[in-house]
Amino acid sequence: MPFALPVTQVSCASVLLANNQHTGSRLFMFRIIQPHRWKLAVLMIAANLGLLAFLAFGTIKHVGEWQWLDIVGEGGSALLSLFWLFLVFKSRPAGRVTNYLSVGLSCVFFSWWIDALDEFIRLPAEIEWDHWLESGPMPVGLILLTLGIYHWHREQLAISAQMEKRERGFREHRLYDKLTPLGSADYLKRQLIVSLEQSLCQQQPLSLLALDIDGFSTINNAFGHAEGDEVLSAISHLLVLNLRRQDLLCRLAGDRFVVLLPNTGESQAKLLALELQQAVASLAHKTRQQGERLHLSASVAVVMALNETPDNLLRRLNLSLARARRPLTRTA
């Protein structure tokens, strides 16, 4: 007879799971907002003071007086600027660039907010401070946004220099591997198309290097998949350090890495493969739980591109790597 949980236990488990998910989402939101709580507090206080000032000195318009196009345009702009502000808080750590962007967007939001209030509340003609509140923060916000974007540009140049061996003139976060900050197989194929065309036009050699961790499944079985992920992350950083500036490292699948080697013949590619193989063997990776060193090794293979498609080139590379791994399998 199959085992079944009582209905009450299933219901309790469902409630606990829902509560845990709700608590997790609240903690996530708190982590996003907590470093920027004072900025948000000042913005909300300013927005509410503006609303109270309009209500205190003005009269609410009838629905027939509402200009819906202005309401959608100005109110939508205020909501979009608030949404952009949330994205800045969510995607960036605290710092000078974040401050410029967030304060600039706050000024833009406040200006659009006051402009939207004017569509619902009529102020007396002798009052002029609403024009200052409506028009004053906008240029200040745009100036701060310009400063923020300029320093963000400088910041991106520094980040791009660090990512030089992980991307070559093309950035698409949807094609990045989530575990290691490397391009995925799809990203590699896109780069191969461009590199093969350049190699053919410039009459320069192009090689591919594959590196596969030996016995990686044993690490997962003995220490868990979390430890295996740590190993892959450590190896990806190690390989990047041992590559040239023009090389591109991608994670093909599982524990297999592929390096795109422009302007590189097969003999030079084999020397680079040997260096990477030795670097992996010398890596002193310690497990998280007990600090035990894992002795790692890797199989490598190299092919030089011919007049062929990216799929054929990758197929030859995988076959070459399979032949390189075969002696290890027999020994085991």
FENNOR-V103534 format. One record per residue. N is the residue number from 1. PHI is phi in whole degrees, -180 to 180 (999 if undefined). PSI is psi in whole degrees, 0 to 359 (none if undefined). NEAR is the number of other C-alpha atoms within 10 Angstrom. Layout:
n->[N & N]
phi->[PHI & PHI]
psi->[PSI & PSI]
near->[NEAR & NEAR]
//
This chain:
n->[1 & 2 & 3 & 4 & 5 & 6 & 7 & 8 & 9 & 10 & 11 & 12 & 13 & 14 & 15 & 16 & 17 & 18 & 19 & 20 & 21 & 22 & 23 & 24 & 25 & 26 & 27 & 28 & 29 & 30 & 31 & 32 & 33 & 34 & 35 & 36 & 37 & 38 & 39 & 40 & 41 & 42 & 43 & 44 & 45 & 46 & 47 & 48 & 49 & 50 & 51 & 52 & 53 & 54 & 55 & 56 & 57 & 58 & 59 & 60 & 61 & 62 & 63 & 64 & 65 & 66 & 67 & 68 & 69 & 70 & 71 & 72 & 73 & 74 & 75 & 76 & 77 & 78 & 79 & 80 & 81 & 82 & 83 & 84 & 85 & 86 & 87 & 88 & 89 & 90 & 91 & 92 & 93 & 94 & 95 & 96 & 97 & 98 & 99 & 100 & 101 & 102 & 103 & 104 & 105 & 106 & 107 & 108 & 109 & 110 & 111 & 112 & 113 & 114 & 115 & 116 & 117 & 118 & 119 & 120 & 121 & 122 & 123 & 124 & 125 & 126 & 127 & 128 & 129 & 130 & 131 & 132 & 133 & 134 & 135 & 136 & 137 & 138 & 139 & 140 & 141 & 142 & 143 & 144 & 145 & 146 & 147 & 148 & 149 & 150 & 151 & 152 & 153 & 154 & 155 & 156 & 157 & 158 & 159 & 160 & 161 & 162 & 163 & 164 & 165 & 166 & 167 & 168 & 169 & 170 & 171 & 172 & 173 & 174 & 175 & 176 & 177 & 178 & 179 & 180 & 181 & 182 & 183 & 184 & 185 & 186 & 187 & 188 & 189 & 190 & 191 & 192 & 193 & 194 & 195 & 196 & 197 & 198 & 199 & 200 & 201 & 202 & 203 & 204 & 205 & 206 & 207 & 208 & 209 & 210 & 211 & 212 & 213 & 214 & 215 & 216 & 217 & 218 & 219 & 220 & 221 & 222 & 223 & 224 & 225 & 226 & 227 & 228 & 229 & 230 & 231 & 232 & 233 & 234 & 235 & 236 & 237 & 238 & 239 & 240 & 241 & 242 & 243 & 244 & 245 & 246 & 247 & 248 & 249 & 250 & 251 & 252 & 253 & 254 & 255 & 256 & 257 & 258 & 259 & 260 & 261 & 262 & 263 & 264 & 265 & 266 & 267 & 268 & 269 & 270 & 271 & 272 & 273 & 274 & 275 & 276 & 277 & 278 & 279 & 280 & 281 & 282 & 283 & 284 & 285 & 286 & 287 & 288 & 289 & 290 & 291 & 292 & 293 & 294 & 295 & 296 & 297 & 298 & 299 & 300 & 301 & 302 & 303 & 304 & 305 & 306 & 307 & 308 & 309 & 310 & 311 & 312 & 313 & 314 & 315 & 316 & 317 & 318 & 319 & 320 & 321 & 322 & 323 & 324 & 325 & 326 & 327 & 328 & 329 & 330 & 331 & 332]
phi->[999 & -65 & -78 & -138 & -77 & -61 & -61 & -64 & -68 & -63 & -64 & -62 & -64 & -64 & -65 & -64 & -64 & -64 & -64 & -65 & -65 & -66 & -64 & -63 & -67 & -67 & -65 & -63 & -64 & -65 & -64 & -71 & -81 & -53 & -68 & -117 & -64 & -70 & -63 & -65 & -63 & -63 & -65 & -66 & -64 & -63 & -65 & -70 & -63 & -63 & -63 & -64 & -65 & -64 & -68 & -73 & -106 & -119 & -124 & -74 & -76 & -73 & -59 & -65 & -91 & -68 & -101 & -65 & -64 & -66 & -64 & -66 & -67 & -77 & -67 & -64 & -64 & -64 & -66 & -64 & -64 & -68 & -65 & -61 & -62 & -64 & -63 & -63 & -63 & -75 & -100 & -126 & -75 & -66 & 162 & -64 & -63 & -62 & -64 & -59 & -66 & -70 & -67 & -62 & -67 & -64 & -65 & -64 & -61 & -62 & -64 & -68 & -63 & -64 & -64 & -71 & -61 & -64 & -80 & -109 & -125 & -97 & -98 & -59 & -64 & -76 & -82 & -121 & -66 & -66 & -67 & -66 & -67 & -80 & -100 & -65 & -67 & -62 & -64 & -63 & -63 & -67 & -64 & -65 & -63 & -63 & -62 & -63 & -68 & -64 & -70 & -64 & -61 & -64 & -64 & -66 & -62 & -67 & -67 & -63 & -64 & -72 & -91 & -59 & -88 & -108 & -151 & -129 & 73 & -148 & -124 & -149 & -63 & -71 & -102 & -90 & -72 & -75 & -80 & -108 & -74 & -124 & -69 & -86 & -63 & -65 & -64 & -61 & -64 & -63 & -69 & -64 & -58 & -67 & -68 & -65 & -66 & -65 & -62 & -70 & -69 & -89 & 55 & -118 & -71 & -139 & -126 & -122 & -125 & -113 & -133 & -126 & -75 & -75 & 62 & -67 & -62 & -65 & -64 & -62 & -70 & -84 & -119 & 97 & -69 & -63 & -68 & -61 & -64 & -63 & -64 & -62 & -64 & -65 & -67 & -62 & -67 & -64 & -65 & -60 & -65 & -101 & -105 & -82 & -66 & -85 & -80 & -128 & -104 & -133 & -102 & -74 & -174 & 56 & -103 & -109 & -115 & -129 & -115 & -90 & -117 & -74 & 53 & -135 & -80 & -68 & -66 & -67 & -64 & -67 & -64 & -64 & -63 & -64 & -63 & -66 & -63 & -69 & -64 & -65 & -65 & -89 & -69 & -99 & -81 & -106 & -69 & -72 & -79 & -117 & 70 & -79 & -79 & -99 & -88 & -106 & -146 & -143 & -101 & -130 & -149 & -135 & -136 & -103 & -70 & -109 & -79 & -147 & -83 & -58 & -64 & -66 & -65 & -66 & -65 & -64 & -65 & -65 & -65 & -64 & -68 & -63 & -67 & -69 & -84 & -61 & -61 & -65 & -65 & -65 & -63 & -65]
psi->[126 & 146 & 136 & 138 & 146 & 155 & 322 & 321 & 321 & 318 & 316 & 319 & 320 & 318 & 317 & 320 & 317 & 319 & 320 & 319 & 320 & 318 & 320 & 320 & 322 & 320 & 322 & 315 & 322 & 319 & 327 & 314 & 328 & 314 & 343 & 22 & 325 & 322 & 314 & 321 & 314 & 319 & 315 & 321 & 316 & 318 & 319 & 323 & 321 & 318 & 316 & 322 & 318 & 318 & 326 & 324 & 349 & 182 & 144 & 134 & 153 & 156 & 326 & 342 & 352 & 137 & 100 & 324 & 318 & 322 & 314 & 317 & 311 & 317 & 320 & 322 & 321 & 316 & 320 & 318 & 325 & 322 & 318 & 321 & 318 & 320 & 322 & 314 & 322 & 325 & 350 & 143 & 167 & 151 & 183 & 314 & 317 & 321 & 314 & 311 & 316 & 317 & 321 & 315 & 326 & 318 & 319 & 316 & 315 & 320 & 315 & 326 & 313 & 321 & 323 & 323 & 327 & 340 & 342 & 334 & 129 & 125 & 152 & 151 & 331 & 347 & 130 & 349 & 339 & 328 & 323 & 317 & 328 & 319 & 333 & 311 & 336 & 307 & 325 & 315 & 319 & 323 & 315 & 321 & 321 & 316 & 317 & 317 & 325 & 311 & 329 & 323 & 315 & 320 & 318 & 326 & 319 & 319 & 320 & 325 & 322 & 330 & 10 & 323 & 0 & 347 & 148 & 86 & 8 & 126 & 126 & 106 & 336 & 344 & 10 & 146 & 134 & 331 & 307 & 143 & 57 & 161 & 150 & 186 & 321 & 321 & 319 & 318 & 321 & 318 & 327 & 320 & 313 & 316 & 323 & 320 & 317 & 319 & 320 & 318 & 320 & 356 & 45 & 147 & 154 & 129 & 157 & 141 & 129 & 140 & 127 & 131 & 127 & 135 & 33 & 326 & 330 & 322 & 315 & 319 & 324 & 324 & 355 & 159 & 331 & 319 & 322 & 321 & 322 & 321 & 314 & 319 & 317 & 319 & 322 & 318 & 322 & 316 & 320 & 319 & 335 & 11 & 164 & 169 & 326 & 353 & 156 & 124 & 131 & 157 & 113 & 308 & 144 & 238 & 25 & 127 & 148 & 136 & 127 & 122 & 92 & 152 & 41 & 124 & 175 & 322 & 316 & 324 & 325 & 324 & 318 & 322 & 319 & 320 & 317 & 322 & 318 & 324 & 319 & 319 & 331 & 356 & 124 & 73 & 130 & 138 & 153 & 324 & 311 & 359 & 22 & 137 & 136 & 124 & 112 & 153 & 164 & 149 & 142 & 156 & 150 & 137 & 148 & 138 & 138 & 192 & 82 & 172 & 161 & 322 & 318 & 322 & 316 & 326 & 317 & 322 & 316 & 322 & 319 & 321 & 323 & 321 & 325 & 330 & 342 & 317 & 325 & 321 & 319 & 320 & 319 & none]
near->[3 & 3 & 5 & 7 & 8 & 8 & 9 & 9 & 10 & 12 & 12 & 11 & 12 & 12 & 12 & 12 & 12 & 12 & 12 & 12 & 12 & 12 & 12 & 12 & 12 & 12 & 12 & 12 & 12 & 12 & 13 & 19 & 16 & 11 & 13 & 16 & 12 & 11 & 14 & 18 & 11 & 12 & 17 & 14 & 11 & 14 & 18 & 12 & 12 & 18 & 16 & 12 & 13 & 20 & 16 & 10 & 12 & 16 & 13 & 15 & 14 & 10 & 9 & 7 & 10 & 14 & 11 & 13 & 9 & 14 & 17 & 12 & 12 & 22 & 21 & 15 & 18 & 23 & 14 & 14 & 21 & 18 & 14 & 17 & 20 & 16 & 13 & 19 & 21 & 14 & 10 & 11 & 14 & 12 & 8 & 13 & 22 & 22 & 19 & 22 & 25 & 27 & 21 & 26 & 28 & 28 & 23 & 26 & 28 & 27 & 25 & 25 & 22 & 23 & 21 & 21 & 20 & 23 & 18 & 20 & 17 & 16 & 19 & 9 & 6 & 6 & 10 & 10 & 8 & 17 & 13 & 11 & 17 & 20 & 16 & 15 & 20 & 20 & 14 & 16 & 23 & 17 & 15 & 22 & 24 & 15 & 17 & 21 & 16 & 14 & 17 & 17 & 13 & 13 & 12 & 12 & 12 & 11 & 11 & 16 & 12 & 12 & 16 & 17 & 22 & 25 & 24 & 16 & 8 & 10 & 14 & 9 & 13 & 11 & 15 & 21 & 18 & 11 & 12 & 18 & 18 & 27 & 26 & 22 & 18 & 16 & 22 & 24 & 17 & 13 & 19 & 21 & 13 & 11 & 20 & 22 & 12 & 16 & 18 & 14 & 9 & 10 & 10 & 13 & 18 & 23 & 25 & 27 & 25 & 25 & 24 & 23 & 20 & 17 & 14 & 17 & 15 & 11 & 18 & 15 & 11 & 10 & 14 & 12 & 13 & 11 & 18 & 20 & 17 & 17 & 22 & 20 & 15 & 15 & 22 & 21 & 13 & 15 & 19 & 22 & 13 & 12 & 17 & 12 & 13 & 14 & 19 & 24 & 26 & 27 & 27 & 23 & 12 & 12 & 20 & 19 & 23 & 25 & 25 & 22 & 24 & 19 & 18 & 18 & 18 & 18 & 13 & 14 & 24 & 19 & 12 & 19 & 21 & 15 & 15 & 24 & 20 & 14 & 18 & 20 & 14 & 12 & 17 & 12 & 17 & 15 & 15 & 12 & 8 & 7 & 9 & 11 & 12 & 14 & 12 & 21 & 19 & 21 & 21 & 25 & 24 & 27 & 22 & 18 & 24 & 14 & 11 & 9 & 14 & 19 & 12 & 13 & 18 & 21 & 12 & 18 & 23 & 18 & 12 & 16 & 21 & 15 & 14 & 16 & 17 & 12 & 10 & 12 & 10 & 7 & 6 & 6]
//
